[in-house]
Amino acid sequence: MYGTVARMTVKPGMEQELAAQLESFEAVKVPGFIRSTIYRLDGDTNECVMAVVFDSKESYVANAESPEQSARFQEMRALLEGDPVWSDGEIIHETA
């Protein structure tokens, strides 16, 4: 499995919109997509970390390079204070 972790600051009042938007993105059924999770960090209600899981690096890269994902990202980006900080990598352990 492969994925990304993104640290981002959500614009004030946009947290629920972000969650709803990501739910609608998940409904698209992107090939290889498994799940995403958003954490609101303690101490700062606007600071979040998002983890996204794909079945393989190939699926992840294909999605990341698609024009459809670029459009989805721009919609998400409009809810953020700035660009997310992304860290991609192979998932070496996961517990269901």
VOGU-3710 file (C-alpha; in Angstrom, 3 decimals, decimal comma):
1> mygtvarmtv> 0,000/0,000/0,000  1,008/3,583/-0,581  -0,260/6,982/0,449  0,271/10,484/1,612  0,006/12,538/4,765  -0,801/16,231/4,447  -0,576/18,901/7,106  -2,901/21,811/6,411  -4,588/24,795/7,981  -8,295/25,017/7,283
11> kpgmeqelaa> -9,859/28,455/6,926  -11,979/29,371/9,963  -15,481/27,891/9,691  -14,595/25,611/6,752  -13,920/22,335/8,621  -17,361/20,826/7,969  -17,210/21,940/4,334  -13,833/20,208/3,989  -15,221/16,985/5,471  -18,274/17,107/3,169
21> qlesfeavkv> -16,095/17,819/0,154  -13,811/14,874/0,896  -16,865/12,610/1,300  -18,026/13,635/-2,166  -14,530/13,005/-3,569  -14,552/9,521/-2,045  -17,860/8,776/-3,802  -16,041/9,112/-7,155  -14,519/5,632/-6,647  -10,993/6,486/-7,814
31> pgfirstiyr> -9,187/3,262/-8,840  -6,952/2,017/-6,038  -8,247/4,445/-3,406  -8,821/2,743/-0,035  -9,523/5,474/2,530  -8,790/8,896/3,905  -8,792/10,214/7,452  -8,632/13,787/8,725  -7,339/14,609/12,193  -7,981/17,963/13,846
41> ldgdtnecvm> -4,893/18,584/15,972  -5,183/19,372/19,667  -4,490/22,952/20,565  -5,364/24,500/17,188  -8,815/23,843/15,800  -7,798/24,951/12,296  -4,704/22,732/11,997  -5,429/19,313/10,449  -3,550/16,283/9,213  -5,014/14,148/6,439
51> avvfdskesy> -3,891/10,599/5,654  -4,833/8,998/2,318  -4,314/5,315/1,462  -4,099/3,681/-1,977  -3,558/0,034/-2,885  -0,287/0,808/-4,701  2,112/3,577/-5,619  1,025/3,197/-9,253  -2,635/3,881/-8,360  -1,621/6,821/-6,192
61> vanaespeqs> 0,552/8,388/-8,892  -2,076/7,823/-11,614  -4,620/9,651/-9,479  -2,212/12,424/-8,474  -1,351/13,106/-12,119  -4,952/13,097/-13,399  -6,728/16,321/-14,441  -9,739/15,191/-12,394  -7,662/15,075/-9,205  -6,157/18,437/-10,032
71> arfqemrall> -9,684/19,899/-10,181  -10,654/18,189/-6,908  -7,499/19,539/-5,258  -8,308/23,098/-6,366  -11,740/22,786/-4,741  -10,133/21,579/-1,520  -7,389/24,207/-1,671  -10,030/26,964/-1,665  -10,924/25,893/1,900  -7,337/26,124/3,168
81> egdpvwsdge> -5,168/29,008/4,391  -2,248/27,849/2,234  -0,866/24,869/0,383  -0,762/21,606/2,329  2,618/20,115/3,224  2,632/16,627/1,650  4,664/13,582/2,654  4,236/10,540/0,373  5,395/7,035/1,132  4,960/3,284/1,311
91> iiheta> 2,747/2,037/4,139  4,745/-0,564/6,015  2,201/-1,412/8,711  -1,527/-0,985/9,154  -3,974/-2,567/11,552  -7,585/-2,910/10,474
//
